Amino acid sequence: MRLKKLIGTFLLVSLVIIYALLATIIAVAHLGDASVWVHLLYFAVTGLLWIVPAMGIIWWMAQPPRSRADG
């Protein structure tokens, strides 16, 4: 269980770093001449969108370990 949480922690940190870099790169490449409202909408959506994969990782971390068959 501890190994699962350690792996999940590294996955979450990696997700946040990679997601933030990608969202920023996309914003710089495509939103240079856009209005303030487009920037606001983009960063509001991308600021909340990372929660979906993070919830999946946290759900995986919270699951009890699989029982091994004694077979």
N, C-alpha and C positions, 0 to 999 in steps of 0.2 A: 504494500500500500504506500509506503514511503517513497519507493522508486517511482510509482505512478504519479504521485504529487510532484516530485522533482522534475520528471519529464514534462508534466503539464505546466509547471511554472516556467520552464525554459520555452515551451511552445507559446505560452501567453506573451512573454516578453518579446520573443521573436516576432510574433504576430503584430504586436503594437508597433514595433520599430519598422518592420517591412511595410506595414499598411500605411503608416504615417509618411514614410518616404515616397511610396507610390502615389498616395493622394496628393502630396505636395508637387511631385513631378508632373502629374497630370494637370494640376491647377496651373502651374507655371507655363506648361506647353499650350494649353487650350483656353485659358481664361484671361489672358493678358489684356485684351481690349474689352472685356465684358463689364457690365455695369456692377455697381455695388450689390444690387439685389441678387444677381446671378452668383456672385462670390458668396454672399450670405447663404443662399440656398444650397450651393455646392458644399460648403464647409459644414452646414447643419446636417445635411444628409450623410456625407462621408464621416462626420464626427460621431454619428450614431450607428452607422452601418457596421463598424468593426465589432459591435456588441454581439452580432449573430454568430460569427465563428468563435468568439470568446465564450459564449454560452455553451456551445458544443464542447469545447475543451473542458470547461468547468464541470459540465454534466458528466463527461467521461471520467474526470478525476474523482468525482463524488461516488461513482458506482462502486459497490463492494467487489472485492477481488473474486475472480472466477474460482469455483471449487475444482480441485483436481480429482479426476476419476481414480478410484483405488483399484483399478482393474487389471 
